[in-house]
Amino acid sequence: MKAIVWVKHEELEASDIKDVHSKCPRKDFKDYVQVSMEVDEYIRIREEAKAAWLKEQHNRNRQPKDWK
């Protein structure tokens, strides 16, 4: 099964997709392209983004030396 998503054009060219969107996030969509990817890949990217967000939230009020 495939998922159709929007990604940044620069991330696609670099083969380093970090964020995916189910609909185009901006009215000026020239920076984004619509792609089809495997559902497993889509889930992996979403989970990595969520983990990065949680880590950022955990560390936001801490000094860099205390980051985990």
N, C-alpha and C positions, 0 to 999 in steps of 0.2 A: 504494500500500500504506500502511496506517496502523499506528501503534504505540499501544498502550494503556499509559499511564503514570500515575503518581501525582505530583501537584505541590502545592505549598502554595497554599491558598486565596487568601491575600493577594497572592501573585505572579501568580496567574491574573487576579484582579480588576484589578491594575495593568498587565496585559499585559506583564509583565517577568519571564518565567520564566527563572530562573538555574540551577535544579537539577531534575532529573527522577529518578524512582525506578521500577524495574520492579515492585516490590511496595511495599505501604504500609510506611513505615519505622518507624512507631510503633503500639503497640497502641491508644493513644488517637488515632484517626485523624480526629478532628473538624477538625483543622487542614489536612487533605489531602483532595483530590478526585481522582477518577479521570477522565482525559480521553483523547481519541483525537486524535493528531496525525500529520502526514505524517512518514514516516521521515527525509526530508531535514532537516526541522526538528529532529527528535530528535537526529540526528547532529551538527548544528550546535551545539545546546545542550551536548551532551556534550563536544565538542571545545573549546568556549569554557571550560567548567568545568575541563577538564584543563589548558588553557593557563594559567588563573588559578592553579591549584594549583601548577604547575611554577614560575611566577613567584614565588609566595609561598615555596616551598621554597628557591629560589635566593637570595632576599633575607632569609631568616629570621635569619641570624646577622650581618647587615651593618647598618651605621648607615643611617638614612634618606637621608642625603646621598649614599651610595654605591649606592642602589637603581638598577636598570636596568629 
